[in-house]
Structure formats: structure tokens, C-alpha cells
Amino acid sequence: MRAKRSRNPRRLAPSQREAIPAFPVWKAFVLQFSRETGTQGGIFSGRVEHLSSGRRARFASREELLPVLSKMLEDLGESE
């Protein structure tokens, strides 16, 4: 049985931290905007999907987007 690799760089030895890519796959998201979103209308809504887990969340404003992403990272054990 293989040991589970820790994804929290702070818990790794310095040599292991260097092996983690700058943009790790397990922190990849897709951001999809609704058709109503635009620069002129003031509507900013859509959904964000975590690629590794498939988890999705919706946002209805600019102010909701970052908290949604933060919550997803926290739920996945990836918060700083």
C-alpha cells in the first residue's frame, strides 16, 4: 500500500516542497459565466468547478466568487 501524498506544502520537507508544481492539478478550477454576465449590464454570475473532484458551486455576484472559491479549497483541505 502506498503512502498518501500530502498536498499541503507546509507539511512537507524542503526537498519535497520543491517537487510540487507551481500550478498543481489538484488546485485547478473551471470558471463558467452565465450568458447574462457582461461588462455593461452589471450581472456577474456563473459557476466554478474543481477539476479533480468534480465539485461545483454557483456564484451570483463578483462579491460571491472569491468566498465560493475559498470555501471549495477549504472543503478540499487546501486552505492556507
TALINCOR-V82660 format. One record per residue. PSI is psi in whole degrees, 0 to 359 (none if undefined). D_LAST is the distance of its C-alpha to the last C-alpha in whole Angstrom. Layout:
# TALINCOR-V82660
psi->[PSI/PSI]
d_last->[D_LAST/D_LAST]
This chain:
# TALINCOR-V82660
psi->[131/147/142/131/129/135/358/107/333/338/358/155/153/320/327/324/323/336/345/128/155/327/80/144/323/0/26/135/155/132/121/125/149/162/338/343/133/167/335/321/348/3/132/92/163/211/159/138/131/120/320/320/339/1/141/153/150/154/149/2/168/321/335/336/306/317/325/313/316/317/318/316/319/314/330/2/25/13/155/none]
d_last->[28/26/22/19/17/13/11/8/9/9/11/14/17/17/20/17/15/17/18/15/16/15/15/15/17/14/12/16/17/21/21/25/27/30/33/33/30/32/32/35/35/32/30/27/26/25/23/20/20/17/19/19/19/21/20/21/20/22/22/25/24/22/21/19/18/14/14/15/13/10/12/12/9/8/12/12/9/7/4/0]
